[in-house]
Structure formats: C-alpha cells, structure tokens
C-alpha cells in the first residue's frame, strides 16, 4: 500500500517489515521519530534507554538472544555509543543488529556538525545511506539481511532532510524470521586480548567481502545522462539536490552503500565521463576514496564542508540554471528560539544571572538561557559536561561562585557519573538539576525520572533526591523556580557551602498537556512606570507597546514570575482589581 511517510517513519516501517523485535534508543533530533514510530507496532518491544551506550548494549543483548534488534540515535549520540560500537565490530551478532544514526548538517538542533561516515570507516562496519523515505524503508530491511549475512552490526545513516521530509513509500507485510537460538561461544563474544586478536582478521576478511558486495549491489545506482563531459558521484539528500538542479543532463552514480565503497564500480563510472565531480555534505568522504583510487576528481574545491548544500548552490557550481523566486520587498526579521512563556527554567536562570555566577551549561532546551536578556550560561559542550566541567573548574581554582545546570533527562543520561566524581573528589560546586518532568528539547519523551515508559505506562521512577544523597551529596534541596525569593535564597546558601550541593529546580514543562495554567496576567498601563524590569526575564508574552508593558494573553501562562519583578504592582491576573 502506498503511503506518504517521513523518512524516520519509513525507517521504522522497515524495522517492522523486517521482523525487528527489539528497539532501544535515546531521543535525539533528528532521529527521535524512528523509535517513536516503531513503538506503535505491538510486535516490537521499544524503550527509551538512559543514554545511547546503554541502548546499543541492550540492543546487542537482544541480538545475542536471537531477536532482530535496532538502536537509534543522533550523530553526537554515536559518540556516546562509540565504546560498544567498535568492539561489536569484532564480536559480530547473532540475530541482525541495525544502528540508526541521523546527522544534522546545518546544525538545526545540534551543537556541532559531524559526519558519521567516519565512524563506519573507523569501526570497519557497513553503512547504508538512503536518499528518501522509500529507500529508508528498503534499506532498513536490507540492513538486517546484511547484518546476518556478514555477521556484523550495520549502520543506517539518515540526515535531517531525509529524516524529516516526506515522500511516497510502498509498504509491505511483516516477515519475522525464525529466532536464532543463543549458542555459547566465548571465542566470539568475550573480547579479552587473546580472543580479540583472533577476531581482528575476521573483521578484515569481512570488509573485503563487503567491498565485493558493494561492487554489484543494486542500491548503488548509475543514472545515465545526456552530457558525458561531466559525471557526478553523490549520495543521500545530495542526490535529490543534484537531480533537481541538473535533471538528466549528466550521468550520476548514487551510492546507497556508503561504506565500504566500491572500487571497480567507481572506476568504471569515471571512465565513462571526462570529468568527475563529487557532491556530498560535510567532509570529502567519497572524494577521498576516489583520490585513493587514483582519480582526479573535484569536490570540496567547489562545495563547502560546512552547512547543508542546496539545489541552487549545486546548479551555480555546475553551470546550471539557478532558479529564483519572487523576492519580498521587506526583509523578514530574525526569529531566534527562546524559552517558552511559562518555562520553569526562566526564574532560576534569572536568579543565576542576577547573582553573576559562573554557570556551566548542558544540552537541552535550557541552553536557551544563554540568549539575551538572561545571558546566564558560560559554557555548553555535550551531555553531562556541565557537572564534570564544574568539578574541574573548581579544582583548578576558577574564581567566583560557580554552578552547573543540567536537565533531569540529561542528568539520567550522563550527569550522575559527574556528580559521583564531585562527591568522591570533594568539590565545593553546586549542581542545579532543572527537573521539568520530561525530555523537553526532543519533543516530550519520557525518561527514568518521570515514572512512565516509552508507551506511557507507569514504571519505576528514579527519585532524584535519594539518588543524589546515595552517591554522597549531603546537601540536597528542592525549589520551585516560579518562586524567585526561594531560588535566590537557595542559590546563595548552597554556593556558600564548603561541600558539594544539589539544588533541584522542580516544575513541569509548561507545554505538557496535563499542566493546568493560571489565568493570564494583564499589564495596567496606569500603574506601569516603563521601568522595563519585566523585560529582564525574556518572556515572549511580554512586550513594550507605546512605552508601556503589554502581555499577550494568548501566550501568558500566569506563572507570575514577571509580577515578582514589578515594584509598582502593574502586572496582575486578568480581571483582578
């Protein structure tokens, strides 16, 4: 049956049709919807794991037990999962194991641009790269077949444009292969040095067989073109850009298997044209392979290794017609992302900024606390780095009072180990856990601290206060971030303590469906003195109109944080005298 699907939804459909029985992932844009969509199939057990390393290890365990398994993550999540990834290349699998990774060229929702193709090469694992939703479905199914045929995990790489664009797919039936019984095999699965030395040659032999597969696989497609003065080698979403920009003007070799890359197929293609241009996003991965084959190709001398490519950029560089649409007479103003009206993090960040603390940040929607007017953060590196960085900063004699801020989901992901380090090595810093009862940035996924699993069923809820005390933190307190006086008191007292401490800033995300808001506030123009104190929290519901504060009652959640800043009682609940 033909359906219109997101690339991520299509990949999940491919898992279903391939008979996948186990999915473990950590949410990360642009990969999240693969697991969310897979969870809708009752035949697939699906879960959110605390982090990507745990997810991949769980997926391997399910593969070992005989079920086809999948683990999904975004590109920086693959960094977290790299430890088991490289060793699983040596052990191989029992039932098929597919690892989905979604890159984010252009950094739509990421802290870096990272080309995951290098992981496939470094770990010596096959990687498939679909160019649209139909291929996302087909390649997911093929990945399981290759995994079992070649005894290896297989990487399925998407990017933002493929993951979050829609195209037509032709769905089929689910075919579940017989479960493979687990057979004890210490030489294969116990990677102590003696066994690992014997497994490395197996990996090299497997790579050689995969190269031969790449030479003839039908997912590497040769499109004929009219003009053989130029030939284009490309993959993924860049193939779509090339076809839109050039049509059938030039021959195109689209590589669906991006590692290992074929040799003879590329050499034969190059021999059919006078010049070869490689079109790929981020690094010159294919281009380097072509040069290793002795080909003189063009690529990164034409196209940048930063940001996404586009149809017009490719057309411009290849001498094709650049398409232009109508231009607006007035430039569109920039709309940078901001914390939502009623965001529970706002009051806490206002307190930290007001006290002029050094604040080491972390990954989550609360990173927006770095934006004006709050400007509360000093660093943001990666998941969990706030707490570990705080410890190093304090131990190195960093001046002034210093805190780390981290979300509840991120704390579960990789913050708790940093807190253990602080307790063990006796730091004096303060960790603020921003507990909004959800994984906010990626679209409201559950985590071990919420009390619900991926399917929304009640489950074990990790008690953050007890966990912090269990790892050795004696000073643990909870505050309501809507109460500015309580926040200020807690921050002053904990940062003055001569031992590590934790403040849990607890209030649910304002966008959660079950959260009931108070009446919106209104600004009294007679009482307003135009002091602009209410603007210091950066709430999108507040603006200045004709010199006076004005509140948009369609946005305001009635949190009351702004009213605590107004010395003239100009901000009150709607209808209040």
MIMILUM-42419 format. One record per atom (N, C-alpha, C): x, y, z. Coordinates in pm, whole numbers, plus 50000, padded with zeros to 5 digits. Layout:
<kenus>
XYZ;...
</kenus>
This chain:
<kenus>
500844988150000;500005000050000;500885012550000;500565022049914;501355034249905;500915044050014;501915049850083;501645059550187;502695070650180;502315082450231;503255093450244;503835092950385;505145091750393;505785089950524;507015098650538;507275103050662;508575108650695;509645097950678;510855102150651;511945092550642;512075084350768;511925090750885;512025083451011;510895073251026;509685077150988;508555067850995;508775056050901;509325058950783;509575048350686;510645038750736;511675044250801;512705035550859;512085026250963;511195031751046;510505023451146;509645012851079;509015016450968;508225006650895;509124995550842;510314999350797;511274989350752;511664979850864;511844985150986;512134976551101;511004966551122;509784971751115;508604963151135;508544952151030;508664956050903;508544946150796;509674935950799;510834940050851;511974930950859;511874921150975;510854922651059;510704913551172;511494917551293;511884930451302;512604935151420;511714933351543;512294928551652;511514925951773;511914934151893;513054941551883;513564948852000;514154962051953;513754973052018;514294986351987;514644993352118;515854998152127;516285006152243;517045018152191;516645030252233;517235042452180;517255053152288;517935064052258;517825076352337;517375087252241;516375095452278;515875105452183;516925115752147;516955119652022;517865129951975;517475134251835;517135146851820;516745152051689;517955152051597;517845146651474;516625143051402;516285128151397;516675120351497;516445105851491;515235101151569;514685109651654;513725105351757;512535097551702;511965102251591;510715096351544;510835081951497;512055077251468;512205063151430;511705054351543;512185057051664;511805048851778;510355051351818;509915063851812;508515066751846;507555059451751;507905059251623;507055052251526;507135037151545;508325031951575;508465017451597;507645012851717;507535021651818;506805017951940;505315016051915;504815021051803;503385019751772;503035005851719;504054998051683;503804984451637;503834974951757;502734968451789;502704959951909;503674948251903;504084944451782;505024933051769;506454936851811;506724949851824;508084954351857;508134959352001;509014953552081;509284959152213;510174971452192;509754983052244;510514995352225;510675002552358;511845008652379;512125015552504;513035027452482;512925037152575;513945047552586;514955042852690;516205042952655;517275039652748;517835052552810;518565051752920;519125063952980;520105071152889;520855063752807;521755070052710;522025060452595;522765065252496;522975057552373;523865045452395;524835046452484;525695034952513;524875023552571;524045026652667;523175016552727;522245010752621;521695019452536;520755014952433;521415004952338;522635008052293;523314999152199;523674985952266;524114986552390;524444974152461;523204965652482;522054972152509;520804964652524;520384958152392;520534965852282;520194960352151;521084948552116;522354949452154;523244937952130;522794925952211;522394928252336;521924917052418;520724910252357;519804918152302;518624912252236;519024904652111;519994910052037;520504903051919;521144889751960;521884890152069;522544878152119;521514867452155;520384871952209;519324862552248;518534857252130;518724863352011;518104857851891;517054866451825;516814878851875;515834887751811;516534898251727;515954901051609;516444912351531;516234925151610;517284933551618;517264944851710;517734957551643;517294968851701;517634982051646;517944991551761;518885000551733;519235011151828;519355024051748;518665034751791;518665047351716;519225058851798;519835068551729;520455079951796;520775090751693;521105102751742;521605113151652;523125112151647;523735120751565;525175119151540;526015120351666;525705129951755;526515131151877;526225119651972;525055113351959;524785101452038;525695089952001;526125089651875;527045079051834;528385080351905;528735092751943;529945094452024;529815087052157;528635088052217;528385081552346;528405066352330;527915061452216;527825046952192;529095041352127;530105049552109;531285045152034;532015033552102;531995033152233;532735022552303;532215008652263;530925005652283;530474992452236;530504991052084;530315002052011;530275001251865;531524994651808;532684999151852;533934994151795;534174979451831;533784975551952;534004961651991;532984952351928;531754957251907;530754948951840;531154945851696;531994954251638;532534951151506;533344938251512;534004935751623;534794923651641;533924911551673;532954913451765;532164901951807;531194897351699;530704906851620;529634903551529;528324901951606;527344895451546;525994894751602;525494880351601;524324878351659;523594865951641;522444868951544;521324874051595;520304879451504;520744893351458;520104898251352;520524910851293;520464922551390;521454931351381;521544943251465;521794955351375;520854964851375;520964976951294;521044989051386;521964998051355;522195010051435;521845022151348;520785029151385;520385041051311;521055053351367;521645061451278;522255073951321;521805084951225;521365096251280;520885107351198;521785119351217;522455123451110;523325135151113;522505147951097;523105159151133;522395171951132;523225182851064;523495181550932;524185192450861;523375205350872;524045216250899;523345228750920;523025231351066;523225221151152;523035222451297;521685228651331;520615222851276;519275227651308;518955225851456;519505215551518;519225213151660;520385205751725;521585209951694;522775202851744;523885212651776;524835207751857;525945216351898;527145215451805;527095206351707;528165205751608;527665199251480;528455200451375;528235192851252;529235181351255;528745169351233;529595157651247;529235147651138;530225142251074;530005133050964;530185118751013;529055111851033;529105098351093;529695087851001;529905091250875;530515081550784;531905077450833;532575086550903;533915083250955;533855072151059;532755071351134;532615060551231;532525047051161;531815046551049;531715033950975;533105029350931;533875038650881;535225035250834;536125031350950;536075039151059;536965036451172;536615023351241;535325020451255;534905008151321;534854996251225;535044998951095;535024988650992;533674981350989;532614989850980;531254984850975;530574989750848;529684981650790;528954986250673;527964997250711;527775006750618;526825017750639;526005019650513;524685020250529;523765023150420;523215037250439;522965044250327;522555058250335;521405060950239;520155060550287;519015062850200;518905077450157;518265079550040;518095092949985;516665097949997;515725089450037;514345093650055;513635083550144;512355085650165;511615076850257;511505062550205;511305061050073;511205047550016;512485039650042;513615046250024;514885039550050;515105037350199;514595046350284;514735044450428;514075031250469;512895028450413;512205015950441;512985004050385;513355005150258;514034993950192;515404991150253;516145001750284;517494999950337;517464994350479;516434997950558;516314992350692;516134977150683;515314972650588;515124958250570;516414951550522;517074958050425;518324952450372;519394951850481;519394961750569;520424962250673;520384949650761;519194944950793;519084932750873;519614920650796;519314920150667;519814909050586;521344909050582;521914920950561;523374921950557;523984918750692;523324923150799;523844920550933;524004905650957;523004898050917;523064883750941;523924876550838;523934881750715;524754875350610;526234876850640;526614888850689;528044891650710;528434891550857;527514887850946;527794886951089;528374900151142;527584910651130;528074923851168;526924933151203;527114942451296;526164953451305;526214961651176;525094967751138;525034976051018;524514989851057;525205000051011;524805013951036;523855018650926;522755024750966;521805030850875;521845045850900;522385053450806;522615067750826;521575076150754;520885084550831;519995094450773;520565108350802;519945118450746;520265132250780;518955139650801;519015151750847;517805159250882;516815159750766;517305162450644;516395164050530;515715150950492;516395139950505;515765126950476;514875122750592;515335124650714;514575120550832;513265128050844;513275140950809;512115149450836;511395154250710;511675148250597;510905151150476;510015139250445;508975141750369;508015131250336;508115127550188;507975114850160;507835110150023;507065097050026;506695092249909;505805080649900;506605067749921;506035058950001;506615045650021;505555035249989;505995023649953;505095012449925;505295002250035;504365001650128;504534992950244;504184978450210;504774969450287;504524955150268;504174948550400;504184935450399;503824927750517;505054925250604;504794922350730;505864918750823;506244904150801;507534901850791;508034888150780;509054885950891;508694877950986;509564875651101;510364862851080;511684864151070;512494851951053;512524843951182;512824831351175;512934823351298;513984829151391;513684829251520;514674834251616;515884825051616;517034831251625;518274823451626;518624820051770;518694807351804;519004803851943;520404808451982;520524812752105;521844816652155;522704804252178;523914804752127;524864793952149;526114799752214;526494794152324;527674799052397;528904798152308;529624809252296;530794809852208;531794819952264;532544816152366;533454825552432;534474831952338;534964824352241;535974829752149;535414841052064;534094840852041;533474851251958;533014863352039;532534860952159;531874871652233;532624876852354;533664870152398;534424875252512;535684882152458;535674895352458;536754902652393;537914905852487;538484895152543;539784896752607;540854896052498;542054901152525;543044902652417;543274890252331;543354878552395;543634866552317;542554863752213;541304865552251;540204863452156;540114874852055;540324887152103;540204898752014;541234898151902;542424893151933;543464892151828;543004882751717;542284872251754;541804862851652;540594868351576;539874877751637;538704883351570;539064894451471;540174901451493;540514912351402;540684907751258;541394896851231;541454892151092;540084888651034;539154884351118;537794881551071;537134894351022;537374905351094;536824918351053;537394922550918;538694920650899;539324924750773;538814916350656;538644903450681;538114894650575;536674898350542;535904901750645;534524905950623;534474918850541;535344928150569;535374940650493;535664937950346;536564928750319;536874925450180;535644919650111;534874911350181;533654905750122;532594916450102;532544925950194;531574936850180;531924945950063;533204947750036;533614955649918;533104948849791;533214935749784;532704928549668;531194929949656;530514929949770;529074932249768;528764946249715;529544956149759;529324969949716;529494971549565;530344963249504;530584964349360;529334961349279;528474952549330;527344947949249;525974951049309;525924956549429;524634958749492;523774968549412;522504965949409;521574974249332;521264987449401;521714989049526;521455001849592;522495012349553;523545008349483;524425017949417;523945019249273;523355030749241;522615032249116;523355041549019;523445037248894;524065045148788;522955050748699;522735063948707;521775070748621;522495076148498;522005072648380;522615077848258;522205092448237;523065099848169;522795113848138;523185116947996;522725128347946;522965131947806;524385136547780;524975143747875;526275150147854;527345142947934;528225135747864;529265128147933;530545136147952;530465149147933;531605157647967;531815157648119;530735155048192;530795155548338;529985144048397;530525137848502;529785127748577;529785131348724;528695128348792;528545132248933;528415119849020;529195119249125;529075108749226;528515115249351;527455109249406;526785115549519;526055105149601;525355109649706;524595100649792;523575108649871;522675101549939;521735107250033;520945118849974;520695129150055;519865140250009;520525148249898;521865147549888;522565154649781;522135149149644;521775136449639;521275130849513;520005138149470;519115141049566;517895148249533;518205162249482;519175168849545;519565182249500;520135181749358;520985171949333;521615170649201;520555168349093;519615159449120;518595156549019;517695168648995;517415176249098;516585188049080;517335198949005;518625200349035;519415210848972;519805207348829;520095194448803;520665190548675;519745181648591;518705176348649;517845167348574;518615155348522;518505152848390;519235141748328;520385146848242;520885158748275;521965164548195;523235156248200;523565150948319;524835143948338;524605129948398;525495120548370;525425107648438;525665109448589;524945101648668;525065102648814;525235088648873;526225087048960;526395074649036;525955077649179;524795072249217;524275074149353;524695062149438;525395064949545;525905054449633;524965052649751;524285041249754;523415038049867;524195031349978;525255024149943;526145018250043;527365027350051;527475034450161;528485044850172;529775039850235;529725027850297;530935021150345;530645006350362;531574997850313;532735001650233;532315005750092;533075014850034;532775019649899;533365010349794;532705008949680;533245000449573;534455007149508;535224999249439;536365004549363;536085003549213;535814991449166;535614989649022;534414997448971;533354997749045;532155005049001;532445019848983;533225025549074;533565039749064;534535042048949;535505033148933;536475034648823;535775033248688;534845024148678;534105022548551;533265034848521;532635040348625;531845052548605;532745064048561;533875065548627;534795076448593;535305075048450;535505062648405;536005060448269;534975064248163;533705065248202;532645068248105;532425083248084;533095091448166;532925106048156;534295112648152;534315125348111;535585132448100;536035138348234;535085142048318;535445147648447;534435142848551;534925140448674;534075135948783;533995146648891;532775149548934;532555158649046;531825150849155;532325151749277;531685145149391;530885155649467;529615152849485;528725161949558;528295154949687;528755159949800;528435153949930;528485164750036;527675162750141;527635172450251;528695169250354;529165179950415;530215179650517;531535174750458;532145164250507;533515160850469;533605154350331;534815154650276;535045148450146;535305133550161;534335126250208;534495111950237;534595103950108;533625105750020;533655098749890;534815103949807;535045116749813;536125122849735;537475116849772;537715114949900;538995109149944;539145094949891;538055087349890;538115073749837;538455073949688;537845083249616;538135084349472;539605087749448;540115096649529;541535100349512;542445088649548;542045080549647;542825068649680;542855058749565;541815059249480;541765050549362;542565056249246;543155068049266;543965074249162;543205083449069;541965086749105;541155095449019;541385110049052;541385118348949;541435132748967;539995137848965;539455140849080;538065145049091;537985158849154;536855165149133;536575177849200;535505175449305;535545183149410;534555181349517;534575192949612;535405192149712;535435202549814;536105215449768;536705215349650;537145228049592;535955235849536;534845229049514;533625235549465;532605237449576;532455227349661;531385227449760;531965228149901;531335235749989;531885237650124;531745225050209;532565224250313;532475213150408;531725217550534;531005228550524;530165233150634;528745235350582;527765233250669;526355236050640;525805226350534;524505227450511;523845219350409;524135224850270;524065216150171;524105220650033;522665223949990;522505228749867;521175232249817;521165230449666;519955230249611;519805228849467;520495240449395;520285252449444;520845264149376;522365264749385;522905260649498;524375260549512;524985250649414;524385238949404;524895228849310;524745233649167;523595239549135;523385244848999;524425255448966;524675264249061;525645275049038;527035269449011;527475259949089;528825254549076;528985246048950;527885240048902;527955231448784;527515238548656;527285251648665;526935259348546;525515257248499;524645252448587;523255250448551;522435262948583;521185262948546;520305274248570;519955275048718;520195286748775;519845289148914;518435294548918;517575287848993;516175291748998;515965302249106;515285312849071;514985323349168;513485325649173;512985327949289;511575330849306;511365345549334;510125349449357;509855363549387;510495367649519;510975379949523;511615385049644;510645394049720;510725393349852;509885401949934;510465416049937;509595425949943;510045439749949;510655443050086;510175436050188;510635438750324;511385426550377;512575428450432;513305416950486;512555410650603;512605397350612;511945390250722;512825391350846;512275396250957;513095397351078;513475383751132;514645383051192;515115370451252;514235366851370;513975353851384;513185349151499;513985338351572;514955342551652;515745332551725;514885325051825;515225312551853;514435304851950;514565310752091;513515309852167;513515314752305;512815304452393;513065305252522;512315296852615;510845300952611;509965291152620;508525293652607;508015302452721;506885308952696;506195315952805;505845305752913;506145309153037;505875299953147;506925289353166;508025289753091;509075279653107;509585279753251;509615268153316;510055267853456;511535271153476;512315270953369;513735273853384;514015288853394;513055296953352;513315311353339;513655317853473;512865314853577;513095320953707;514445317353765;514835304653748;516125300253801;517265307153727;517155307953594;518215314453517;518295329453550;517155335653573;517165349753612;517945351353742;517735342153836;518435342653965;519945341053945;520345331453863;521775329153840;522435341153773;521735346953675;522295358653604;522395370553698;521375372453780;521355383753872;522485382953973;522835370854013;523915369154110;525295368354045;525305369453911;526565369953836;527475357953867;526865346153863;527615333853884;528245328953755;529295320953767;529795313453652;528935300953640;528295299253523;527325288553505;527755279553390;528065267053422;528415257353320;527155250153277;526805251453148;525545246253097;525655232353038;524535227352991;524475213852936;523535213652816;523235201652766;522445200252644;520975198552677;520155207352623;518715206952644;518125220252603;516795221452612;516175234252574;516625245452667;517085241952786;517555252052880;518855258752834;519485253552729;520635260452671;520235274452623;518935276352598;518445289552557;518615299952667;518965295652786;519295305152892;520535313252862;521255309452756;522425317152715;522045329652636;520815329852583;520385340852495;520025353352576;520145365152514;519695377452581;518205376652607;517695382952709;518415391552803;519025384252923;518745371152938;519235364053056;520755362353052;521265357152939;522715355152922;523325348653046;522715337653088;523085331653216;524165320953206;524495316053086;525425304953072;526815309353029;527805301553069;529185303953028;529685293452930;529205281052941;529655270352852;528505260752822;528585254252706;527765242652673;528595233752581;528865221652622;529765212852546;529025200352497;528645191752588;527995179252549;527215173952669;526495163052649;525655157452754;526475154052878;526115160152991;526775157253117;528005165553147;528485173353050;529745180653067;529645191753171;528435196353200;528305207353297;528865203253433;528475191453481;528885187253615;530385183653617;530835176253518;532255172753513;533105185253498;532645194653413;533375207053395;533395215553520;532285215453594;532225222853720;533295217753816;533415204653826;534415198853915;535825203553877;536155202653748;537485206853705;537715221653727;536685229753701;536795244253717;537085247753863;536355241453954;536545244154096;537905239454144;538295227254104;539575221754148;540765229754094;540575236153978;541655244053920;541695258253974;540805261154070;540815274354132;540085284954054;539105280753972;538315290653899;537685300553993;537785313353961;537335323754052;535835324754062;535365329954176;533955332954195;533115320654224;531845323054255;530905312154279;530515305754146;530445292554144;530255285254018;529195274454037;528335272953937;527325262453941;527275255453806;526695243553806;526375236353683;524865235153674;524315236553553;522885234153533;522725222553435;521765213753466;521555201853384;520105197353397;519505192853288;518125188253291;517995174453355;516765170753390;516555157853454;516915146253361;516535147153233;516865136453138;518365135853113;518995147253099;520445147553076;521195142553198;520675145653317;521295140553439;521245125353440;520105119453399;519995104953391;520935099353283;521095106853174;521915102553060;523385101453098;523945111953153;525385111653180;525815121653286;524865127053362;525235136453467;525575129953599;524945118553627;525125112453759;526565108153782;527265103853678;528665099753696;529535111753732;529225123353672;529955135453709;529705139353853;528465137353900;528145140454040;528875130954134;528965118354095;529745108754175;531195113454185;531725118354075;533105123254075;533265135054170;532255144054171;532325155554262;532305151054408;531435141454439;531345136754577;532625129354618;533095120954528;534275112854558;535515121454578;535645131754493;536845140254498;536605153454570;535465154554637;535175165354730;535325179254668;534475181854566;534375195354511;533465203754600;533475216754575;532605225754651;531545232254563;531395228054440;530455234354349;529015230054376;528095237554315;526675234754327;526115230354192;525375219354191;524725214254071;523235217354080;522705223753976;521275226653970;520655217253867;519795208253914;519075199153824;517735205653789;517575208753661;516355215153614;515345204253581;514535200753680;513615189453668;512255194353616;512075193453482;510795197353424;509925185153389;510295173653446;509475161353438;509305155853297;510255158653209;510145153553072;511465155953000;511665149452886;512775152852797;512235163152699;512515175752724;511815186552656;512265189352514;513565190252492;514075195552366;513705186852246;513625173952267;513365164852154;511895161552136;511015168352212;509595166552186;508805159052291;509265159752418;508495154152529;508515138852532;509715133352545;509845118952566;510035116252715;509595104652759;509765100752898;511235097452925;511595097353053;512945093353094;512855086753231;513945080953282;513845073353407;513365081353528;513355094653519;512915102753634;511455106853625;510735102853518;509355107353501;508325097553555;508685084853565;507735074953614;506885068453507;507215070953380;506475064853269;507475060053165;507115049153093;508005044052989;507615049752853;508255044752748;508045049852613;506575049052570;505895038652610;504495036952571;503525044352662;504065051652762;503225059252853;502715051352971;503185039052988;502755030853101;503545034553227;502905033953345;503635036853470;504785027053489;505885032153542;507065023653564;507855029253682;508955022953712;509815027553821;510265042053796;510125050253896;510545064253887;511755066453976;512845071053915;514055073653992;513835086154077;514085085054206;513955096254299;515275104054297;515235116054239;516455123754221;517115127354354;516285131054454;516865134754583;517595122854646;516955111254644;517575099354703;518825095254626;518755096454493;519925092854412;521115101854445;520865114854454;521955124254484;522565121354621;521705118254718;522225115154852;522975101854850;522485092354770;523125079154766;524535079654711;524815089154622;526165089854566;527095098354652;526565103754764;527445110654858;527205125554874;526135130954816;525845145254832;524935146854953;525415153955054;524635155755176;523665167555167;524035177655089;523195189655079;522345188554951;521075185154966;520145184054854;518855191354891;518425200654808;517185207954837;516395210054709;515095211554724;514185213354611;513575227254619;513525234154504;512895247354497;511915247754382;510955256954393;510025259854285;510585271654206;510945269754079;511575280754003;510645292653980;509345290954002;508445302453993;508575311654115;509205306854221;509375314654344;510785320654343;510885333154300;512205339354284;512925341054417;512205344254523;512845346054653;513445332954702;512715321954683;513215308854726;514425304754643;514385307854513;515525304654426;516765312354470;516585325154497;517735333354537;518315328554669;517455325254761;517915320554893;518685307354878;518145298154798;518785285154780;520155286554713;520215294654608;521485296254535;522545302654624;522175312854700;523145319554788;523665310054894;522775302354954;523195293555063;524025281755013;523625275854901;524345263954853;525695267354792;525785278554724;527085282154666;528075286854772;527575289954893;528455293955002;528925282055084;528345270355059;528675258555138;530075253455105;530725247455203;532075242255185;532065227455148;531065223255073;530965209555025;530045209454902;530075198854823;529215198454704;527745198354743;526915204354660;525485205154689;524685204154561;523405200854578;522485199554465;521215207354495;520805215554399;519505222054402;518665215854292;517495210654327;516585205254226;515505215654201;515535221754084;514535231654045;513395224053979;512275222554052;511255213054007;509935219953973;509585219053847;508245222853799;508095217353658;506935211253626;506775205153494;506865215353380;507305210553265;507345218753144;505965224853119;505955237553083;504685244753063;503885239352945;504535231752857;503845226652739;503235212852758;503475206752872;502895193452895;501375194452904;500695184952843;499235185752831;498525185552966;499105178653064;498415177453191;498615189653282;499505198653244;499775210353327;498635220453312;498055224253423;496985234153423;497545247753462;497325257653375;497885270853399;496895279953471;497435290053536;496605300253598;496115309953489;495255319053529;494785329053435;495955337553386;495925341853260;497005350553212;497015363853287;498195369653297;498325382653361;497995393753261;497725405353314;497505417253232;498305428753291;498765437653204;499545449153249;498635461353260;498665467953374;497885480153397;498695492053347;498285498453238;499075509553185;499155521453280;498175522753369;498215533853465;499275531453571;499445518853612;500415515453714;501835513953658;501925509953530;503245507553468;504055520353461;505295520253510;506185531853509;507265530653402;507105520953311;508035519053200;509455516353247;509595509453361;510945506453412;511575494653338;510765486853270;511215475353191;511825464053275;511575463753402;512095452753485;511535439453439;510275439453393;509645427053348;510295421453222;510995429953147;511625425453023;512925417853049;513425418353173;514715412153203;514665396953203;513465391253204;513375376553204;513205370953064;513025379452964;512965374852826;511755366352794;510605369052857;509395361252829;508755366052700;508465357052606;507895361252478;506465366652490;505825364852606;504465370152624;504465384852661;505645390352695;505725404252739;506395412652631;505815424252602;506405433552507;506195447852558;506845457152493;506655471252525;505915477752408;504755483052435;503935489552333;503605503652381;503935513452299;503725527552336;504365530752470;505535524952492;506295527952612;505845520652736;504805512252726;504275505352842;504345490152822;504415482952933;504415468352926;503065463352877;503105453052795;501885446952745;502075431752746;501035424652789;501105409952798;500145403752698;500665394552619;499845387152523;499135375952596;497815377252615;497105367352695;496935353952624;497295353252495;497275340352426;498535332252453;499575339052505;500825332252538;501035330552688;500585340252765;500855340352909;500225328252977;501005321753065;500525310253140;500205313753285;500365326353321;500075330553457;501085325953559;502325323553518;503335318353611;503665328353721;503515341253692;503715351453794;505145355653818;506095350553742;507495354353763;507685369253735;507085374253628;507245388353594;506655397453702;505525393153763;504885401353866;505795403153986;506655393354013;507585394454126;508675404754102;508875408253975;509885418353942;509325432453941;508015433653931;507395446853918;507195453254056;507825464354080;507725471254209;506485479954217;505755481054107;504625490454103;503275483354090;503295470054109;502055462254107;501265464453978;502005465353867;501335467853738;500935454953667;501425443653714;501135430853648;500285422353739;499045419653696;498105412353779;497355402053694;496725392653763;495915382953691;494755389853622;494355385153507;493275391153430;492005392053514;491365403653513;490135405453588;490355409353732;491635409553777;491925413253916;491885428353931;491265433154038;491155447654061;492515453554096;
</kenus>
